C-alpha cells in the first residue's frame, strides 16, 4: 500500500524530491566545508580504535582491524576521499534521479 503510494502519487514524488534535494544540499555543504576548511580523519580513526577493546566494545573487531591496518596507514588518502566523496554524493543527489 505505501509502496504503491510512493510510486504512483504526485504528492509523494514532490515530497521525495524535496527530501532528496535537502539531503543532497546537506552532503554537499558538509563535504565542501571539509574541502575548504581542512579535514583530518586521524582523530576519528584513533577514537574508533580506542573503542574497539574492553568488555563491551563499541567498534566491531573486523572494523577495528580494517581501521588499524588499512585506514590509519593511509590516512592521507582518506583525508582526500572523504570530503570529495561527500561533495560528489551531494551533487549526485541534487542532480541525479
C-alpha positions as CSV (number, residue, x, y, z in Angstrom):
1,X,0.0,0.0,0.0
2,X,2.7,2.5,0.9
3,X,5.0,1.4,-1.9
4,X,2.1,1.9,-4.4
5,X,1.5,5.4,-3.0
6,X,5.2,6.2,-3.2
7,X,5.4,5.0,-6.8
8,X,2.2,6.5,-8.2
9,X,1.3,9.6,-6.1
10,X,2.3,13.0,-7.4
11,X,2.4,14.3,-3.8
12,X,4.9,11.5,-2.9
13,X,7.0,12.4,-5.9
14,X,7.3,16.0,-4.8
15,X,7.9,15.1,-1.2
16,X,10.7,12.7,-2.2
17,X,12.2,15.3,-4.5
18,X,12.3,17.9,-1.7
19,X,13.8,15.3,0.7
20,X,16.4,14.3,-1.9
21,X,17.4,17.9,-2.6
22,X,17.6,18.7,1.2
23,X,19.8,15.7,1.9
24,X,21.9,16.4,-1.2
25,X,22.4,20.0,-0.1
26,X,23.5,18.8,3.4
27,X,26.0,16.4,2.0
28,X,27.3,19.0,-0.5
29,X,27.8,21.7,2.1
30,X,29.3,19.3,4.6
31,X,31.8,18.0,2.1
32,X,32.6,21.5,0.8
33,X,33.4,22.7,4.3
34,X,35.8,19.8,4.7
35,X,37.4,20.5,1.3
36,X,37.9,24.3,2.0
37,X,38.4,24.2,5.8
38,X,40.7,21.2,6.0
39,X,39.9,17.8,7.2
40,X,41.8,15.2,9.2
41,X,40.4,11.8,9.8
42,X,43.2,10.7,12.2
43,X,41.3,11.8,15.3
44,X,38.2,9.9,14.4
45,X,40.2,6.8,13.5
46,X,42.2,6.9,16.7
47,X,39.0,7.4,18.7
48,X,37.3,4.5,16.9
49,X,40.3,2.2,17.6
50,X,40.2,3.1,21.3
51,X,36.6,2.0,21.5
52,X,37.3,-1.4,20.0
53,X,38.5,-3.0,23.2
54,X,37.2,-3.9,26.6
55,X,34.2,-5.9,27.8
56,X,31.6,-4.1,25.6
57,X,33.4,-2.7,22.6
58,X,31.5,-0.1,20.5
59,X,33.5,-0.9,17.4
60,X,33.5,-4.4,16.0
61,X,36.7,-6.3,15.7
62,X,36.7,-6.7,11.9
63,X,36.2,-2.9,11.6
64,X,38.9,-2.1,14.1
65,X,41.2,-4.4,12.1
66,X,40.4,-2.5,8.9
67,X,41.0,0.8,10.6
68,X,44.3,-0.2,12.1
69,X,45.8,-2.0,9.0
70,X,44.3,0.0,6.1
71,X,42.8,3.3,7.2
72,X,45.4,4.5,9.7
73,X,48.5,3.9,7.4
74,X,46.7,5.6,4.5
75,X,45.0,8.5,6.5
76,X,46.3,11.0,3.9
77,X,44.3,9.2,1.2
78,X,41.2,9.1,3.4
79,X,41.6,12.8,4.1
80,X,41.1,13.3,0.4
81,X,38.5,10.6,-0.3
82,X,36.0,11.6,2.4
83,X,35.5,15.3,1.6
84,X,35.4,14.8,-2.1
85,X,33.2,11.8,-1.8
86,X,30.7,13.8,0.2
87,X,30.7,16.6,-2.4
88,X,30.1,14.0,-5.2
89,X,27.3,12.3,-3.3
90,X,25.7,15.6,-2.7
91,X,25.9,16.6,-6.3
92,X,24.6,13.2,-7.3
93,X,21.6,13.6,-5.1
94,X,20.8,17.1,-6.3
95,X,21.4,16.5,-10.0
96,X,20.5,12.8,-10.3
97,X,17.4,10.9,-10.1
